[in-house]
Amino acid sequence: MYMVIINNKQFPAEYLSKPEELAKGMMGRDKLEGCMVFKMGKGHHSFWMKNTLIPLDIVFVLGKRISMIHHNCPVPDSHQLTLPRYSGLGDHVLEFPAGTASDWKVGDRVNMYLGAPQNPL
């Protein structure tokens, strides 16, 4: 089990690194316990909410620090022709249920572990 810790709060995490996992993300899911962690190459990335059923906070992480937060990204209207993109610089992107990141700020430390702090990612 993966775990993410931000500002002394722990979240169970689903760790996605395979191309098919990264492409699907939250599509078609109506709940998220904890967060999703997308392992990305270091760089500028854009996410959109295609077929996402719940609003999300999208958090970009670079070097174990928050580099960008998009708060309360809404579920897209099914009639929208163009979906908004949520962009930032990072080596990981985290998705949380909307409202989770309300007290976080750019620069906050992000720790990610496989099971326990003795196994950092």
C-alpha positions as CSV (number, residue, x, y, z in Angstrom):
1,M,0.0,0.0,0.0
2,Y,1.2,3.5,-0.9
3,M,0.9,6.4,1.4
4,V,1.2,10.2,0.9
5,I,1.8,12.6,3.8
6,I,1.2,16.4,3.5
7,N,1.3,18.7,6.5
8,N,1.3,15.8,8.9
9,K,-1.8,14.3,7.4
10,Q,-1.7,10.8,5.9
11,F,-3.6,9.6,2.8
12,P,-3.8,6.1,1.3
13,A,-2.7,6.3,-2.3
14,E,-3.1,4.5,-5.6
15,Y,0.2,4.8,-7.4
16,L,-0.1,4.9,-11.2
17,S,2.9,4.6,-13.5
18,K,1.9,2.5,-16.5
19,P,0.7,4.4,-19.6
20,E,-2.7,2.8,-19.6
21,E,-3.1,3.7,-15.9
22,L,-2.0,7.3,-16.4
23,A,-4.4,7.7,-19.4
24,K,-7.4,6.3,-17.4
25,G,-6.9,8.0,-14.0
26,M,-10.3,8.9,-12.5
27,M,-12.4,8.3,-15.6
28,G,-15.7,6.6,-14.7
29,R,-15.0,6.5,-10.9
30,D,-17.6,7.9,-8.5
31,K,-15.3,8.0,-5.4
32,L,-11.7,8.3,-4.4
33,E,-10.4,7.1,-1.0
34,G,-7.2,9.1,-0.2
35,C,-5.5,10.1,-3.5
36,M,-4.2,9.0,-6.8
37,V,-0.5,9.5,-7.5
38,F,0.6,9.8,-11.1
39,K,4.4,9.2,-11.6
40,M,5.5,11.5,-14.4
41,G,8.8,12.5,-15.9
42,K,10.0,15.9,-14.7
43,G,8.3,18.5,-16.8
44,H,5.2,20.6,-17.6
45,H,2.0,18.5,-17.6
46,S,-1.6,19.1,-18.3
47,F,-4.6,17.1,-17.0
48,W,-8.2,17.3,-17.9
49,M,-11.3,15.9,-16.3
50,K,-12.7,13.8,-19.2
51,N,-15.4,11.4,-17.9
52,T,-14.6,12.2,-14.3
53,L,-17.6,11.9,-12.0
54,I,-16.4,13.8,-8.9
55,P,-14.7,17.2,-8.4
56,L,-11.0,17.0,-7.6
57,D,-8.1,19.0,-6.2
58,I,-5.2,18.5,-8.6
59,V,-1.7,19.0,-7.0
60,F,1.5,19.1,-8.9
61,V,4.7,18.0,-7.0
62,L,8.3,18.8,-8.0
63,G,11.2,17.5,-5.9
64,K,8.8,16.6,-3.0
65,R,7.3,20.1,-2.8
66,I,3.9,21.3,-4.1
67,S,4.6,23.4,-7.2
68,M,0.9,24.1,-8.2
69,I,-2.6,23.4,-6.8
70,H,-5.8,23.5,-8.8
71,H,-8.6,23.6,-6.2
72,N,-12.1,22.2,-6.7
73,C,-11.8,21.3,-10.4
74,P,-15.4,20.7,-11.4
75,V,-17.0,17.7,-13.1
76,P,-17.2,18.8,-16.8
77,D,-20.6,19.4,-18.4
78,S,-21.3,16.5,-20.8
79,H,-22.1,19.1,-23.5
80,Q,-18.7,20.9,-23.3
81,L,-16.8,20.6,-26.6
82,T,-13.5,21.7,-25.0
83,L,-12.5,20.6,-21.6
84,P,-10.5,22.9,-19.3
85,R,-6.9,21.8,-18.8
86,Y,-5.1,22.0,-15.4
87,S,-1.4,22.5,-15.9
88,G,1.7,22.6,-13.8
89,L,5.4,21.7,-13.4
90,G,6.1,18.4,-11.6
91,D,7.5,14.9,-11.4
92,H,4.3,13.7,-9.7
93,V,0.7,14.8,-9.9
94,L,-1.7,14.0,-7.1
95,E,-5.5,13.9,-7.3
96,F,-7.7,14.3,-4.2
97,P,-11.4,14.7,-3.6
98,A,-12.2,18.4,-3.9
99,G,-11.6,20.4,-0.8
100,T,-8.8,18.2,0.6
101,A,-6.1,20.6,-0.4
102,S,-7.9,23.8,0.8
103,D,-5.2,24.5,3.5
104,W,-2.2,23.6,1.4
105,K,0.1,26.0,-0.4
106,V,2.9,26.0,-2.9
107,G,6.1,24.9,-1.2
108,D,4.5,22.5,1.3
109,R,6.5,19.2,1.6
110,V,5.1,16.0,0.1
111,N,6.3,12.6,1.4
112,M,5.4,9.5,-0.5
113,Y,6.0,6.0,0.8
114,L,5.5,2.3,-0.1
115,G,3.9,1.0,3.1
116,A,6.0,2.9,5.6
117,P,8.4,5.8,6.0
118,Q,11.3,3.4,5.7
119,N,10.4,2.9,2.0
120,P,10.3,6.4,0.4
121,L,9.4,6.7,-3.3
